[in-house]
Amino acid sequence: MSPGEARLETFPSPAKRPYTIRFETADFTSLCPVTGQMDFAQIVIEYVPGALCVESKSLKFYLASFRNERAFNEAVTNRILDDFVAACAPRSAVVTAEFSARGGIALTVRAEFREGQ
């Protein structure tokens, strides 16, 4: 399954007040578009839901769908944020991806969304 086929499922937020939800995984992988080697990352998604919350099992499968996806780390991080925002329309969301060092250089990408952007 590719990221385009994976579906983030949602459910109604149980509270009207603003509150924060944080997802974290150290099991993320994608492929370097230049070398084809695996890129490993810790992904943190922190968001303030609007009317909908993202169901965690669907998020797990969605993130796993990047396993064979060739893309630059910056593109992957922004794609995750775009798909997440499209699925649940949060008040705000931040995706932080900490990619393991390759050639002695680690890379962290942080993409943000705020309602009204």
C-alpha positions in Angstrom: 0.0 0.0 0.0 1.3 3.5 -0.9 0.7 6.7 1.1 -1.9 7.7 -1.6 -3.9 4.5 -0.9 -3.6 4.6 2.9 -6.5 6.2 4.8 -6.3 8.1 8.0 -9.5 7.3 9.9 -11.1 9.8 12.3 -13.7 9.9 15.1 -15.5 12.8 16.8 -13.5 14.8 19.3 -14.9 14.0 22.8 -14.3 17.5 24.1 -15.1 21.0 22.9 -12.2 22.7 24.8 -8.7 22.9 23.2 -6.5 20.0 24.2 -3.3 18.4 22.8 -2.8 14.9 21.4 0.7 13.6 20.7 1.6 10.6 18.6 5.2 9.3 18.6 6.9 6.4 16.7 10.5 5.4 16.3 9.6 2.8 13.6 9.3 5.1 10.5 11.1 4.3 7.3 11.1 5.6 3.8 13.6 5.3 0.9 16.2 7.9 -0.2 15.2 9.0 -3.7 18.9 9.2 -4.7 20.4 6.0 -3.3 17.4 3.9 -2.6 18.7 3.2 0.9 16.4 3.2 3.9 15.9 6.4 5.9 15.0 5.8 9.5 13.2 8.4 11.6 11.4 9.2 14.8 8.1 10.9 13.9 6.2 13.0 16.4 2.8 14.4 15.5 1.3 16.9 18.0 -2.1 18.5 17.3 -5.0 20.3 18.8 -8.1 18.7 17.3 -11.0 20.5 15.9 -14.2 18.4 15.5 -12.2 15.2 14.6 -9.4 13.1 16.1 -7.2 10.7 14.1 -7.5 7.0 15.1 -4.1 5.7 16.1 -4.2 2.3 14.3 -5.0 3.9 11.0 -2.1 6.3 11.6 0.2 3.4 12.2 -0.8 1.8 8.8 -0.5 5.2 7.1 3.0 5.8 8.3 4.0 2.2 7.4 2.9 2.9 3.9 6.0 5.1 3.3 8.2 2.0 3.7 8.8 1.7 -0.1 8.3 5.4 -0.9 11.2 7.2 -2.5 11.2 10.8 -1.3 13.4 13.4 0.3 13.0 13.7 4.1 11.6 17.3 3.7 8.9 16.1 1.3 7.9 13.1 3.5 7.5 15.3 6.5 5.4 17.9 4.7 3.3 15.2 3.0 2.5 13.7 6.4 1.4 17.1 7.7 -0.7 17.8 4.6 -2.5 14.4 4.7 -3.1 14.7 8.5 -4.6 18.2 8.1 -6.8 17.0 5.2 -8.1 14.1 7.3 -9.0 15.8 10.5 -8.9 19.6 10.1 -7.1 20.3 13.4 -6.9 23.7 15.1 -3.1 23.3 14.9 -0.6 20.5 14.1 3.1 20.0 14.1 5.0 17.1 12.5 8.6 16.7 13.6 10.7 14.0 11.9 14.1 13.2 13.3 16.0 11.2 10.6 18.9 9.1 11.7 22.4 10.2 10.7 23.6 9.3 7.2 27.2 10.2 6.4 27.6 11.6 9.9 24.7 14.2 9.5 21.4 13.8 11.1 18.4 15.8 9.8 15.3 17.1 11.6 12.4 18.5 9.7 9.5 20.3 11.5 6.4 21.3 9.6 3.6 23.3 11.2 -0.1 24.1 10.5 -2.3 26.6 12.2 -6.1 27.0 11.6 -6.7 29.8 9.1 -3.5 29.2 7.1 
